[in-house]
Amino acid sequence: MDMANVVTMAGVGAAVAAAEVKARKRGVRKLANHLKYMVPEIRLALIREPGAKGLPVQCPEDVEKFVEPLRFYDTEHFVAFHLNARHEVTAYCIISKGTVSASLVHPREVFKAAVMSNAYAILVAHNHPGGSLTPSREDLETTEQLVKAGKLMGIPVLDHVIVAAGGIYSIRENRPDLWS
């Protein structure tokens, strides 16, 4: 082989390599465009809006001002309040709206919003439209499950409050064994 053919072969090799790179780039672009319609891209933006200073929660009675509207709902609502390190309520999330006698609650849903809002701890509450302040077996099981998940996540559950027209009931005050 003479030198001219070697240079030409090298040039062809470089051209093929460049074409392969361009094809791969087009493939990646096509894949990204294709996935845009199939799988949503998740973008997280944490924005702190200026507003009133958080109100501290030191005891179940402090929770009453936050859960007052739950007394009047005709279906069960399960709400998580997000607290900072000073136990001030900084955010809330309605986890579930249920029926007259039940609501569906899973730790994944409760802690998803808490993690996104950078909560130090949470306090959960739900209402009993029937007026009873006595926790059901499901209420106690849900509390126990949330307390365990909170320990695992590093976001403790401070209390689970039941709200009814006649007042509130703190599961932590009445069943501290669920937190041990």
C-alpha positions as a LaTeX table, in Angstrom:
\begin{tabular}{lrrr}
\hline
Residue & $x$ (\AA) & $y$ (\AA) & $z$ (\AA) \\
\hline
Met1 & 0.00 & 0.00 & 0.00 \\
Asp2 & 1.28 & 3.39 & $-0.82$ \\
Met3 & 1.07 & 6.39 & 1.47 \\
Ala4 & $-1.85$ & 8.01 & $-0.38$ \\
Asn5 & $-4.05$ & 4.97 & 0.26 \\
Val6 & $-3.14$ & 4.92 & 3.98 \\
Val7 & $-4.14$ & 8.57 & 4.36 \\
Thr8 & $-7.37$ & 7.94 & 2.47 \\
Met9 & $-8.16$ & 4.90 & 4.63 \\
Ala10 & $-7.49$ & 6.92 & 7.77 \\
Gly11 & $-9.75$ & 9.68 & 6.47 \\
Val12 & $-12.53$ & 7.15 & 5.73 \\
Gly13 & $-12.12$ & 5.67 & 9.22 \\
Ala14 & $-12.47$ & 9.09 & 10.79 \\
Ala15 & $-15.51$ & 9.88 & 8.65 \\
Val16 & $-17.17$ & 6.57 & 9.67 \\
Ala17 & $-16.39$ & 7.25 & 13.33 \\
Ala18 & $-17.83$ & 10.76 & 13.06 \\
Ala19 & $-20.95$ & 9.39 & 11.37 \\
Glu20 & $-21.38$ & 6.81 & 14.16 \\
Val21 & $-21.08$ & 9.55 & 16.82 \\
Lys22 & $-23.69$ & 11.65 & 14.99 \\
Ala23 & $-26.00$ & 8.63 & 14.71 \\
Arg24 & $-25.62$ & 7.88 & 18.41 \\
Lys25 & $-26.41$ & 11.50 & 19.25 \\
Arg26 & $-29.51$ & 11.39 & 17.05 \\
Gly27 & $-30.50$ & 8.12 & 18.74 \\
Val28 & $-30.15$ & 9.65 & 22.17 \\
Arg29 & $-32.16$ & 12.66 & 21.09 \\
Lys30 & $-34.82$ & 10.42 & 19.63 \\
Leu31 & $-34.91$ & 8.32 & 22.78 \\
Ala32 & $-35.26$ & 11.42 & 24.97 \\
Asn33 & $-38.07$ & 12.73 & 22.77 \\
His34 & $-39.70$ & 9.32 & 22.78 \\
Leu35 & $-39.50$ & 8.98 & 26.56 \\
Lys36 & $-40.91$ & 12.47 & 27.03 \\
Tyr37 & $-44.28$ & 11.10 & 25.96 \\
Met38 & $-43.99$ & 7.80 & 27.81 \\
Val39 & $-42.35$ & 8.65 & 31.14 \\
Pro40 & $-42.72$ & 12.03 & 32.82 \\
Glu41 & $-39.49$ & 13.68 & 33.83 \\
Ile42 & $-39.53$ & 14.52 & 37.51 \\
Arg43 & $-38.38$ & 17.95 & 38.49 \\
Leu44 & $-38.33$ & 19.06 & 42.11 \\
Ala45 & $-38.51$ & 22.69 & 43.06 \\
Leu46 & $-38.66$ & 23.64 & 46.71 \\
Ile47 & $-39.96$ & 27.16 & 47.06 \\
Arg48 & $-40.47$ & 28.86 & 50.38 \\
Glu49 & $-43.14$ & 31.48 & 50.06 \\
Pro50 & $-42.96$ & 34.40 & 52.45 \\
Gly51 & $-45.80$ & 34.46 & 54.87 \\
Ala52 & $-46.80$ & 34.20 & 58.46 \\
Lys53 & $-44.34$ & 32.71 & 60.91 \\
Gly54 & $-45.03$ & 29.08 & 61.77 \\
Leu55 & $-47.14$ & 28.42 & 64.82 \\
Pro56 & $-45.57$ & 26.05 & 67.37 \\
Val57 & $-47.26$ & 22.84 & 68.48 \\
Gln58 & $-46.38$ & 21.81 & 72.03 \\
Cys59 & $-49.45$ & 19.83 & 73.06 \\
Pro60 & $-52.63$ & 18.37 & 71.49 \\
Glu61 & $-54.59$ & 21.50 & 72.38 \\
Asp62 & $-52.25$ & 23.51 & 70.12 \\
Val63 & $-53.35$ & 21.27 & 67.25 \\
Glu64 & $-57.00$ & 22.30 & 67.64 \\
Lys65 & $-56.54$ & 25.58 & 65.78 \\
Phe66 & $-55.23$ & 23.66 & 62.75 \\
Val67 & $-57.82$ & 20.88 & 62.70 \\
Glu68 & $-60.94$ & 22.95 & 63.43 \\
Pro69 & $-62.41$ & 22.58 & 59.90 \\
Leu70 & $-62.18$ & 18.77 & 60.15 \\
Arg71 & $-64.94$ & 18.82 & 62.80 \\
Phe72 & $-67.53$ & 19.74 & 60.18 \\
Tyr73 & $-66.65$ & 17.40 & 57.29 \\
Asp74 & $-69.16$ & 14.67 & 56.50 \\
Thr75 & $-66.46$ & 12.29 & 55.19 \\
Glu76 & $-63.16$ & 11.23 & 56.70 \\
His77 & $-60.13$ & 13.35 & 55.83 \\
Phe78 & $-56.58$ & 12.39 & 56.79 \\
Val79 & $-54.12$ & 15.29 & 57.04 \\
Ala80 & $-50.38$ & 15.45 & 57.76 \\
Phe81 & $-48.86$ & 18.60 & 59.26 \\
His82 & $-45.16$ & 19.17 & 58.59 \\
Leu83 & $-43.11$ & 20.67 & 61.39 \\
Asn84 & $-39.67$ & 22.24 & 61.54 \\
Ala85 & $-37.10$ & 21.62 & 64.30 \\
Arg86 & $-38.88$ & 24.14 & 66.56 \\
His87 & $-42.11$ & 22.15 & 66.11 \\
Glu88 & $-43.72$ & 24.95 & 64.14 \\
Val89 & $-46.19$ & 23.92 & 61.46 \\
Thr90 & $-44.63$ & 24.91 & 58.15 \\
Ala91 & $-46.87$ & 22.98 & 55.73 \\
Tyr92 & $-49.68$ & 20.48 & 55.51 \\
Cys93 & $-50.88$ & 17.87 & 53.06 \\
Ile94 & $-54.32$ & 16.30 & 52.72 \\
Ile95 & $-53.36$ & 12.65 & 52.36 \\
Ser96 & $-56.77$ & 11.12 & 51.88 \\
Lys97 & $-60.44$ & 11.96 & 51.52 \\
Gly98 & $-62.48$ & 8.91 & 52.36 \\
Thr99 & $-66.01$ & 7.84 & 53.01 \\
Val100 & $-68.31$ & 8.36 & 55.97 \\
Ser101 & $-66.49$ & 5.68 & 57.94 \\
Ala102 & $-63.03$ & 5.15 & 56.40 \\
Ser103 & $-60.10$ & 6.69 & 54.58 \\
Leu104 & $-57.17$ & 4.99 & 52.87 \\
Val105 & $-53.77$ & 5.91 & 54.28 \\
His106 & $-50.36$ & 4.52 & 53.33 \\
Pro107 & $-47.02$ & 5.60 & 54.84 \\
Arg108 & $-45.62$ & 6.18 & 51.34 \\
Glu109 & $-48.16$ & 8.96 & 50.73 \\
Val110 & $-47.74$ & 10.48 & 54.18 \\
Phe111 & $-43.94$ & 10.69 & 54.03 \\
Lys112 & $-43.63$ & 11.61 & 50.34 \\
Ala113 & $-44.90$ & 15.12 & 50.99 \\
Ala114 & $-43.00$ & 15.35 & 54.29 \\
Val115 & $-39.69$ & 14.58 & 52.59 \\
Met116 & $-40.38$ & 17.06 & 49.80 \\
Ser117 & $-41.17$ & 19.83 & 52.29 \\
Asn118 & $-38.04$ & 19.02 & 54.31 \\
Ala119 & $-40.08$ & 18.28 & 57.45 \\
Tyr120 & $-38.27$ & 17.64 & 60.71 \\
Ala121 & $-41.29$ & 15.83 & 62.15 \\
Ile122 & $-44.96$ & 15.31 & 61.33 \\
Leu123 & $-48.22$ & 15.31 & 63.16 \\
Val124 & $-51.20$ & 13.53 & 61.61 \\
Ala125 & $-54.90$ & 14.02 & 62.17 \\
His126 & $-58.15$ & 12.66 & 60.84 \\
Asn127 & $-61.79$ & 13.20 & 61.59 \\
His128 & $-64.61$ & 10.90 & 62.65 \\
Pro129 & $-67.77$ & 12.27 & 61.01 \\
Gly130 & $-69.90$ & 10.04 & 63.26 \\
Gly131 & $-68.75$ & 11.99 & 66.31 \\
Ser132 & $-66.87$ & 9.24 & 68.18 \\
Leu133 & $-63.48$ & 10.11 & 69.63 \\
Thr134 & $-62.59$ & 6.46 & 70.23 \\
Pro135 & $-59.88$ & 5.21 & 67.87 \\
Ser136 & $-60.76$ & 2.17 & 65.79 \\
Arg137 & $-58.50$ & $-0.86$ & 65.44 \\
Glu138 & $-57.53$ & 0.49 & 61.99 \\
Asp139 & $-56.67$ & 3.89 & 63.50 \\
Leu140 & $-54.29$ & 2.23 & 65.96 \\
Glu141 & $-52.74$ & 0.01 & 63.27 \\
Thr142 & $-52.22$ & 2.99 & 60.98 \\
Thr143 & $-50.62$ & 4.95 & 63.82 \\
Glu144 & $-48.27$ & 2.09 & 64.64 \\
Gln145 & $-47.31$ & 1.71 & 60.98 \\
Leu146 & $-46.66$ & 5.46 & 60.59 \\
Val147 & $-44.58$ & 5.61 & 63.79 \\
Lys148 & $-42.39$ & 2.74 & 62.55 \\
Ala149 & $-42.02$ & 4.32 & 59.10 \\
Gly150 & $-41.18$ & 7.67 & 60.68 \\
Lys151 & $-38.39$ & 6.11 & 62.74 \\
Leu152 & $-37.00$ & 4.50 & 59.61 \\
Met153 & $-37.23$ & 7.74 & 57.60 \\
Gly154 & $-35.85$ & 9.95 & 60.37 \\
Ile155 & $-39.06$ & 11.99 & 60.43 \\
Pro156 & $-40.79$ & 11.17 & 63.72 \\
Val157 & $-44.56$ & 11.14 & 64.08 \\
Leu158 & $-45.26$ & 13.33 & 67.09 \\
Asp159 & $-48.95$ & 12.45 & 67.45 \\
His160 & $-52.04$ & 11.18 & 65.71 \\
Val161 & $-55.09$ & 13.24 & 66.61 \\
Ile162 & $-58.70$ & 12.21 & 66.06 \\
Val163 & $-61.11$ & 15.09 & 65.51 \\
Ala164 & $-64.88$ & 15.03 & 66.04 \\
Ala165 & $-67.58$ & 17.59 & 66.70 \\
Gly166 & $-67.11$ & 17.03 & 70.44 \\
Gly167 & $-63.35$ & 17.71 & 70.58 \\
Ile168 & $-60.06$ & 16.00 & 69.86 \\
Tyr169 & $-58.38$ & 12.79 & 71.03 \\
Ser170 & $-54.60$ & 12.38 & 71.15 \\
Ile171 & $-53.56$ & 8.80 & 70.46 \\
Arg172 & $-50.07$ & 9.54 & 71.81 \\
Glu173 & $-51.42$ & 10.76 & 75.15 \\
Asn174 & $-53.78$ & 7.83 & 75.49 \\
Arg175 & $-51.69$ & 5.05 & 73.86 \\
Pro176 & $-48.01$ & 5.95 & 74.39 \\
Asp177 & $-47.14$ & 2.26 & 73.96 \\
Leu178 & $-47.48$ & 2.71 & 70.18 \\
Trp179 & $-44.43$ & 5.00 & 70.26 \\
Ser180 & $-42.14$ & 2.63 & 72.19 \\
\hline
\end{tabular}
